[in-house]
């Protein structure tokens, strides 16, 4: 059975706040296509870069 994906904007405000408390401000969010198991799969743009 295919799972219907939720978008960032579909999440309750409390869930978005909990995420941004950890990540900092979210400048953009894109729902990832495909998959069967997760109701939410989002790639965030937080303006941060990874230290390598």
C-alpha positions in Angstrom: 0.0 0.0 0.0 1.4 3.4 -1.0 1.6 6.0 1.8 0.2 9.5 1.1 3.0 12.0 1.8 2.5 15.0 4.0 4.0 18.3 3.1 5.9 20.6 5.5 2.9 22.9 5.4 0.6 20.0 6.4 2.4 19.5 9.7 0.8 21.0 12.8 2.5 24.2 14.1 3.8 22.4 17.2 5.6 19.8 15.0 7.2 22.5 12.8 8.3 24.4 15.9 9.9 21.3 17.3 11.8 20.8 14.1 12.9 24.4 13.7 14.0 24.5 17.4 16.6 21.9 16.4 17.4 23.0 12.8 17.0 26.8 13.1 14.9 28.7 10.5 13.7 26.7 7.5 14.0 28.8 4.4 12.4 26.2 2.2 11.1 22.6 2.3 10.5 20.2 -0.5 8.6 16.9 -0.2 10.6 14.0 -1.6 8.9 11.8 -4.1 8.4 8.0 -3.9 8.6 5.6 -1.0 6.2 3.4 0.8 6.9 3.7 4.5 7.2 7.3 5.6 4.3 9.7 5.7 6.8 12.6 5.6 10.0 12.8 3.8 11.2 16.4 3.4 14.5 18.1 2.4 15.0 21.3 4.3 16.9 24.4 3.3 18.2 25.9 6.5 20.9 28.0 5.0 23.5 25.9 6.9 26.4 24.1 5.2 27.9 20.8 6.2 31.4 21.0 7.7 33.6 18.6 5.7 
